[in-house]
């Protein structure tokens, strides 16, 4: 008797699945949940980012501007 290779099912959601529409993926900027579960953060980076936020004008500071600055500080 011959043994046939078993068919491997495809991974992921089936075609036409719309469950993830509108999902931006990941946690919001500044989320510290990772620290809760034992992962470490870069402390000097956090200090520089906090100092920038304190020195900047709060009225002109937007989330997109903060992301740009955070990328530059890393």
PAVEX-822203 format. One record per atom (N, C-alpha, C, O, CB): residue number from 1; residue in one letter; atom name; x, y, z. Coordinates in pm, 1 decimal, decimal comma. Last residue first. Glycine has a CB too. Layout:
- resi  resn  name  east  north  up
- NUM  A  CA  X  Y  Z
...
//
This chain:
- resi  resn  name  east  north  up
- 74  X  N  1509,7  5821,1  1860,8
- 74  X  CA  1558,7  5683,5  1879,0
- 74  X  C  1694,8  5664,5  1823,1
- 74  X  O  1749,8  5554,5  1830,4
- 74  X  CB  1466,0  5585,2  1815,7
- 73  X  N  1434,6  6075,4  1784,5
- 73  X  CA  1505,9  6059,1  1910,6
- 73  X  C  1564,1  5919,3  1928,6
- 73  X  O  1659,2  5901,8  2004,9
- 73  X  CB  1413,9  6090,1  2025,2
- 72  X  N  1289,9  6038,9  1550,1
- 72  X  CA  1417,8  6108,9  1543,5
- 72  X  C  1500,2  6087,5  1670,2
- 72  X  O  1623,0  6082,2  1663,7
- 72  X  CB  1395,0  6257,7  1520,8
- 71  X  N  1061,6  5914,1  1645,2
- 71  X  CA  1148,1  5839,8  1552,9
- 71  X  C  1285,7  5904,7  1545,4
- 71  X  O  1386,8  5835,2  1535,5
- 71  X  CB  1084,7  5832,8  1412,2
- 70  X  N  956,9  6122,7  1796,8
- 70  X  CA  997,3  6000,1  1863,3
- 70  X  C  1088,1  5917,0  1774,5
- 70  X  O  1182,6  5855,4  1823,8
- 70  X  CB  875,5  5919,2  1903,7
- 69  X  N  890,3  6307,8  1598,8
- 69  X  CA  995,8  6340,4  1694,3
- 69  X  C  1047,0  6214,2  1762,9
- 69  X  O  1167,3  6200,2  1784,9
- 69  X  CB  944,9  6440,8  1798,7
- 68  X  N  681,6  6167,4  1475,8
- 68  X  CA  799,3  6206,7  1398,0
- 68  X  C  916,3  6234,2  1491,8
- 68  X  O  1028,2  6189,2  1467,1
- 68  X  CB  769,0  6331,5  1311,0
- 67  X  N  499,9  6146,2  1687,3
- 67  X  CA  557,3  6024,7  1627,2
- 67  X  C  683,3  6057,4  1549,5
- 67  X  O  781,4  5983,3  1556,2
- 67  X  CB  455,4  5956,2  1535,0
- 66  X  N  434,5  6412,8  1728,4
- 66  X  CA  503,4  6339,6  1834,5
- 66  X  C  565,6  6211,4  1780,7
- 66  X  O  673,7  6172,3  1824,7
- 66  X  CB  406,8  6307,3  1948,8
- 65  X  N  296,1  6471,1  1496,7
- 65  X  CA  421,9  6540,1  1523,8
- 65  X  C  503,2  6464,7  1628,6
- 65  X  O  625,4  6454,4  1618,3
- 65  X  CB  395,3  6684,0  1570,5
- 64  X  N  73,0  6304,5  1536,9
- 64  X  CA  161,7  6278,8  1423,1
- 64  X  C  296,4  6348,9  1442,2
- 64  X  O  400,2  6292,5  1407,7
- 64  X  CB  95,6  6325,5  1291,6
- 63  X  N  -41,9  6417,6  1765,9
- 63  X  CA  7,4  6280,4  1770,7
- 63  X  C  103,2  6252,1  1655,7
- 63  X  O  203,7  6183,5  1674,3
- 63  X  CB  -109,1  6181,9  1767,0
- 62  X  N  77,6  6755,4  1816,5
- 62  X  CA  -21,4  6657,6  1773,1
- 62  X  C  40,4  6518,8  1777,5
- 62  X  O  162,0  6504,9  1791,3
- 62  X  CB  -73,6  6690,2  1630,8
- 61  X  N  125,7  7059,0  1963,5
- 61  X  CA  172,9  6922,0  1964,8
- 61  X  C  60,1  6827,0  1926,8
- 61  X  O  -41,1  6818,9  1996,5
- 61  X  CB  229,6  6886,0  2102,3
- 60  X  N  30,8  7311,8  1994,0
- 60  X  CA  73,2  7272,8  1858,8
- 60  X  C  118,1  7127,4  1851,4
- 60  X  O  145,8  7077,6  1742,3
- 60  X  CB  186,0  7362,9  1811,8
- 59  X  N  -28,2  7325,7  2264,2
- 59  X  CA  -133,4  7356,4  2168,0
- 59  X  C  -96,0  7309,5  2027,2
- 59  X  O  -183,7  7271,4  1949,8
- 59  X  CB  -162,0  7506,5  2167,5
- 58  X  N  208,8  7282,8  2400,1
- 58  X  CA  106,9  7178,0  2402,9
- 58  X  C  -0,1  7201,9  2296,8
- 58  X  O  -56,9  7106,0  2244,7
- 58  X  CB  42,3  7170,3  2541,5
- 57  X  N  526,4  7337,4  2291,2
- 57  X  CA  397,7  7403,4  2309,8
- 57  X  C  287,6  7298,8  2296,7
- 57  X  O  275,3  7233,9  2192,8
- 57  X  CB  377,9  7519,1  2206,8
- 56  X  N  787,0  7158,8  2468,3
- 56  X  CA  713,4  7200,1  2348,9
- 56  X  C  581,7  7265,7  2387,0
- 56  X  O  532,6  7251,5  2499,1
- 56  X  CB  688,0  7079,9  2256,9
- 55  X  N  894,9  7066,8  2706,1
- 55  X  CA  945,3  7192,8  2650,2
- 55  X  C  864,1  7243,4  2531,6
- 55  X  O  872,8  7361,5  2498,1
- 55  X  CB  1088,4  7175,8  2608,2
- 54  X  N  762,2  6823,7  2752,4
- 54  X  CA  752,7  6931,8  2851,7
- 54  X  C  793,8  7065,8  2793,1
- 54  X  O  734,4  7168,3  2826,4
- 54  X  CB  839,4  6900,2  2973,1
- 53  X  N  840,2  6676,9  2527,7
- 53  X  CA  697,8  6707,2  2548,5
- 53  X  C  681,2  6822,1  2646,4
- 53  X  O  596,0  6908,6  2626,6
- 53  X  CB  622,6  6583,1  2599,7
- 52  X  N  1115,6  6655,2  2574,8
- 52  X  CA  1066,6  6725,2  2455,7
- 52  X  C  920,7  6765,9  2473,2
- 52  X  O  882,4  6877,2  2437,2
- 52  X  CB  1082,2  6636,7  2330,9
- 51  X  N  1113,0  6502,7  2807,9
- 51  X  CA  1168,1  6638,5  2812,4
- 51  X  C  1120,4  6719,4  2692,4
- 51  X  O  1088,3  6837,6  2705,3
- 51  X  CB  1322,4  6634,6  2816,1
- 50  X  N  1008,4  6263,5  2708,5
- 50  X  CA  933,7  6337,6  2809,2
- 50  X  C  981,5  6482,3  2816,9
- 50  X  O  900,6  6574,0  2830,7
- 50  X  CB  946,9  6270,1  2945,9
- 49  X  N  1217,7  6191,2  2535,0
- 49  X  CA  1084,6  6216,5  2481,5
- 49  X  C  1000,3  6297,1  2580,0
- 49  X  O  928,8  6388,9  2539,8
- 49  X  CB  1015,0  6084,6  2448,0
- 48  X  N  1428,0  6154,2  2717,5
- 48  X  CA  1439,2  6256,9  2612,6
- 48  X  C  1302,4  6291,9  2555,8
- 48  X  O  1273,7  6409,0  2531,1
- 48  X  CB  1532,0  6208,9  2499,5
- 47  X  N  1320,3  5941,0  2868,5
- 47  X  CA  1350,8  6068,7  2934,1
- 47  X  C  1359,4  6179,5  2830,3
- 47  X  O  1304,7  6287,8  2851,2
- 47  X  CB  1483,1  6059,5  3014,2
- 46  X  N  1301,0  5737,4  2676,8
- 46  X  CA  1179,4  5784,9  2743,8
- 46  X  C  1202,5  5920,1  2809,2
- 46  X  O  1114,1  6005,7  2806,3
- 46  X  CB  1132,5  5683,3  2848,7
- 45  X  N  1573,9  5706,2  2619,0
- 45  X  CA  1481,2  5749,3  2514,1
- 45  X  C  1354,4  5805,7  2576,1
- 45  X  O  1305,4  5910,2  2533,2
- 45  X  CB  1447,0  5632,4  2419,7
- 44  X  N  1670,1  5609,4  2864,9
- 44  X  CA  1715,2  5740,3  2814,1
- 44  X  C  1624,1  5795,0  2703,9
- 44  X  O  1600,2  5915,5  2696,6
- 44  X  CB  1857,9  5729,1  2760,9
- 43  X  N  1517,2  5357,6  2876,5
- 43  X  CA  1495,3  5466,2  2972,0
- 43  X  C  1548,7  5600,7  2920,2
- 43  X  O  1476,8  5700,0  2930,8
- 43  X  CB  1561,6  5432,0  3105,3
- 42  X  N  1358,3  5156,1  2679,3
- 42  X  CA  1481,4  5230,9  2672,0
- 42  X  C  1462,8  5357,5  2756,8
- 42  X  O  1399,4  5453,2  2712,5
- 42  X  CB  1518,9  5265,0  2523,0
- 41  X  N  1196,5  4902,1  2871,1
- 41  X  CA  1196,5  5011,1  2775,3
- 41  X  C  1332,4  5078,8  2779,7
- 41  X  O  1410,4  5060,0  2873,0
- 41  X  CB  1082,4  5112,2  2804,7
- 40  X  N  1141,1  4546,9  2897,8
- 40  X  CA  1203,0  4672,0  2939,0
- 40  X  C  1187,4  4777,6  2830,9
- 40  X  O  1167,6  4745,8  2713,7
- 40  X  CB  1350,6  4650,6  2971,3
- 39  X  N  880,1  4326,6  3000,9
- 39  X  CA  969,4  4377,5  2897,7
- 39  X  C  1021,5  4514,1  2941,1
- 39  X  O  953,4  4587,7  3012,6
- 39  X  CB  896,9  4386,5  2760,1
- 38  X  N  695,3  4252,4  3197,7
- 38  X  CA  835,7  4217,3  3213,2
- 38  X  C  929,0  4263,2  3103,7
- 38  X  O  1049,4  4239,7  3113,8
- 38  X  CB  846,7  4074,5  3224,5
- 37  X  N  437,2  4345,0  3170,0
- 37  X  CA  460,1  4201,5  3155,6
- 37  X  C  607,4  4165,0  3149,5
- 37  X  O  641,8  4057,2  3101,1
- 37  X  CB  391,5  4151,4  3032,5
- 36  X  N  441,6  4617,1  3187,3
- 36  X  CA  362,6  4544,4  3285,0
- 36  X  C  398,7  4396,2  3284,7
- 36  X  O  391,2  4329,9  3388,1
- 36  X  CB  213,7  4562,9  3257,2
- 35  X  N  573,0  4697,4  2964,3
- 35  X  CA  643,7  4706,5  3091,6
- 35  X  C  572,1  4626,1  3199,1
- 35  X  O  635,1  4573,5  3290,8
- 35  X  CB  657,3  4852,6  3135,2
- 34  X  N  375,3  4672,8  2773,0
- 34  X  CA  487,3  4579,4  2769,4
- 34  X  C  564,7  4581,3  2901,0
- 34  X  O  616,3  4478,2  2944,2
- 34  X  CB  580,7  4612,8  2652,9
- 33  X  N  202,0  4886,4  2812,1
- 33  X  CA  160,2  4754,3  2855,7
- 33  X  C  276,2  4655,4  2858,9
- 33  X  O  275,3  4562,8  2940,1
- 33  X  CB  51,0  4702,6  2765,4
- 32  X  N  225,3  5154,3  2748,5
- 32  X  CA  328,9  5094,6  2831,2
- 32  X  C  292,0  4955,4  2880,4
- 32  X  O  346,0  4910,3  2981,5
- 32  X  CB  357,7  5183,4  2948,3
- 31  X  N  185,7  5349,0  2458,9
- 31  X  CA  130,5  5243,8  2542,7
- 31  X  C  243,6  5174,7  2618,2
- 31  X  O  346,1  5140,5  2559,2
- 31  X  CB  50,5  5141,8  2457,9
- 30  X  N  269,2  5534,5  2276,1
- 30  X  CA  291,0  5563,6  2416,5
- 30  X  C  237,4  5458,5  2511,3
- 30  X  O  242,9  5476,9  2632,9
- 30  X  CB  230,3  5693,0  2449,3
- 29  X  N  19,8  5482,7  2035,0
- 29  X  CA  150,1  5540,0  2064,6
- 29  X  C  159,3  5573,1  2213,6
- 29  X  O  67,6  5632,7  2270,2
- 29  X  CB  175,0  5666,2  1979,0
- 28  X  N  -178,2  5180,9  2077,9
- 28  X  CA  -160,3  5322,3  2047,7
- 28  X  C  -23,0  5372,0  2091,9
- 28  X  O  42,1  5310,3  2176,2
- 28  X  CB  -269,4  5404,6  2114,7
- 27  X  N  -78,6  4856,4  1946,6
- 27  X  CA  -124,2  4943,4  2054,8
- 27  X  C  -105,6  5089,3  2015,4
- 27  X  O  -24,5  5118,9  1927,6
- 27  X  CB  -48,2  4912,6  2185,7
- 26  X  N  -181,7  4696,1  1637,2
- 26  X  CA  -92,8  4732,5  1745,9
- 26  X  C  -156,0  4828,3  1846,8
- 26  X  O  -269,7  4873,2  1832,3
- 26  X  CB  31,1  4793,5  1690,1
- 25  X  N  -385,7  4805,9  1380,4
- 25  X  CA  -278,0  4715,5  1420,0
- 25  X  C  -192,5  4769,6  1531,7
- 25  X  O  -136,7  4878,7  1520,4
- 25  X  CB  -191,8  4685,3  1303,1
- 24  X  N  -607,0  4920,5  1285,4
- 24  X  CA  -481,6  4991,2  1260,7
- 24  X  C  -362,4  4908,1  1304,5
- 24  X  O  -249,0  4938,9  1267,8
- 24  X  CB  -480,8  5125,3  1332,7
- 23  X  N  -882,7  4790,6  1129,0
- 23  X  CA  -785,5  4765,6  1233,9
- 23  X  C  -655,0  4834,9  1198,4
- 23  X  O  -598,5  4810,1  1091,9
- 23  X  CB  -763,7  4614,1  1254,3
- 22  X  N  -1054,4  4813,1  917,3
- 22  X  CA  -1046,5  4926,4  1008,1
- 22  X  C  -946,7  4906,6  1121,2
- 22  X  O  -927,5  4997,3  1202,1
- 22  X  CB  -1181,1  4953,9  1065,3
- 21  X  N  -1119,9  4472,3  905,7
- 21  X  CA  -1134,1  4600,8  837,4
- 21  X  C  -1135,5  4711,9  940,8
- 21  X  O  -1208,7  4705,5  1039,5
- 21  X  CB  -1263,1  4604,7  751,0
- 20  X  N  -1101,2  4213,0  999,9
- 20  X  CA  -997,8  4307,1  1039,1
- 20  X  C  -1009,0  4442,3  968,4
- 20  X  O  -913,6  4520,0  971,9
- 20  X  CB  -863,4  4247,4  1012,0
- 19  X  N  -1312,8  4057,7  893,9
- 19  X  CA  -1304,7  4082,8  1037,5
- 19  X  C  -1207,1  4193,3  1074,9
- 19  X  O  -1229,4  4262,0  1174,6
- 19  X  CB  -1265,9  3957,3  1107,8
- 18  X  N  -1386,1  3964,3  645,6
- 18  X  CA  -1377,2  4108,6  665,2
- 18  X  C  -1365,3  4145,6  813,3
- 18  X  O  -1404,8  4255,4  852,5
- 18  X  CB  -1498,9  4176,9  604,3
- 17  X  N  -1299,5  3720,1  413,9
- 17  X  CA  -1316,7  3751,7  554,9
- 17  X  C  -1294,2  3901,1  575,8
- 17  X  O  -1195,0  3957,1  529,1
- 17  X  CB  -1219,8  3668,2  642,7
- 16  X  N  -1240,3  3646,0  155,9
- 16  X  CA  -1360,5  3726,3  176,8
- 16  X  C  -1384,9  3763,1  322,3
- 16  X  O  -1482,8  3831,7  351,8
- 16  X  CB  -1479,2  3653,0  124,4
- 15  X  N  -1095,0  3333,5  229,0
- 15  X  CA  -1113,4  3440,5  131,4
- 15  X  C  -1244,6  3513,5  158,1
- 15  X  O  -1347,9  3450,3  180,3
- 15  X  CB  -1111,0  3384,2  -12,4
- 14  X  N  -1023,3  3275,2  579,9
- 14  X  CA  -1073,2  3237,4  448,1
- 14  X  C  -1093,7  3358,9  357,8
- 14  X  O  -1107,9  3471,7  404,9
- 14  X  CB  -1203,6  3160,7  462,0
- 13  X  N  -713,2  3356,3  743,7
- 13  X  CA  -857,8  3365,3  732,0
- 13  X  C  -902,3  3324,0  592,2
- 13  X  O  -825,9  3337,0  496,5
- 13  X  CB  -905,9  3507,5  763,9
- 12  X  N  -439,0  3120,4  779,6
- 12  X  CA  -503,2  3250,4  775,8
- 12  X  C  -652,6  3240,9  757,7
- 12  X  O  -710,6  3132,4  756,4
- 12  X  CB  -445,1  3332,9  666,7
- 11  X  N  -310,9  2859,8  568,6
- 11  X  CA  -310,8  2937,3  692,3
- 11  X  C  -387,6  3067,0  672,2
- 11  X  O  -399,1  3116,6  560,1
- 11  X  CB  -166,6  2966,6  738,6
- 10  X  N  -454,0  2569,9  421,2
- 10  X  CA  -397,7  2703,7  409,4
- 10  X  C  -407,0  2775,5  542,8
- 10  X  O  -500,3  2753,7  620,1
- 10  X  CB  -469,6  2784,1  299,7
- 9  X  N  -367,7  2233,3  518,6
- 9  X  CA  -464,7  2341,5  500,9
- 9  X  C  -393,7  2476,5  492,2
- 9  X  O  -286,2  2494,7  549,3
- 9  X  CB  -566,7  2342,2  616,6
- 8  X  N  -197,7  1989,4  336,8
- 8  X  CA  -185,0  2089,3  442,5
- 8  X  C  -288,7  2199,0  418,5
- 8  X  O  -296,5  2252,4  307,9
- 8  X  CB  -40,3  2148,9  446,9
- 7  X  N  -279,2  1656,6  277,2
- 7  X  CA  -295,5  1793,8  229,4
- 7  X  C  -284,6  1889,0  348,0
- 7  X  O  -353,9  1871,8  448,2
- 7  X  CB  -431,9  1812,0  155,8
- 6  X  N  -44,5  1395,3  315,3
- 6  X  CA  -164,2  1465,2  361,3
- 6  X  C  -163,0  1608,1  309,2
- 6  X  O  -57,9  1671,3  299,1
- 6  X  CB  -173,3  1463,7  515,6
- 5  X  N  60,6  1168,5  72,1
- 5  X  CA  91,5  1286,3  151,9
- 5  X  C  -37,8  1355,6  191,2
- 5  X  O  -128,6  1372,0  109,8
- 5  X  CB  184,1  1383,0  74,8
- 4  X  N  -21,3  823,1  104,6
- 4  X  CA  -32,6  950,7  34,4
- 4  X  C  4,7  1064,6  129,7
- 4  X  O  -17,2  1056,9  250,6
- 4  X  CB  -176,6  970,6  -21,7
- 3  X  N  139,6  523,8  86,1
- 3  X  CA  91,5  627,8  177,4
- 3  X  C  91,1  758,8  101,1
- 3  X  O  191,0  798,8  41,3
- 3  X  CB  180,4  637,6  307,1
- 2  X  N  40,4  221,3  -70,9
- 2  X  CA  110,8  348,2  -75,9
- 2  X  C  53,2  444,2  27,6
- 2  X  O  -67,3  445,0  53,0
- 2  X  CB  102,7  409,2  -216,7
- 1  X  N  82,3  -119,1  0,0
- 1  X  CA  0,0  0,0  0,0
- 1  X  C  86,7  125,3  0,0
- 1  X  O  191,9  131,3  63,6
- 1  X  CB  -93,6  -0,1  120,2
//
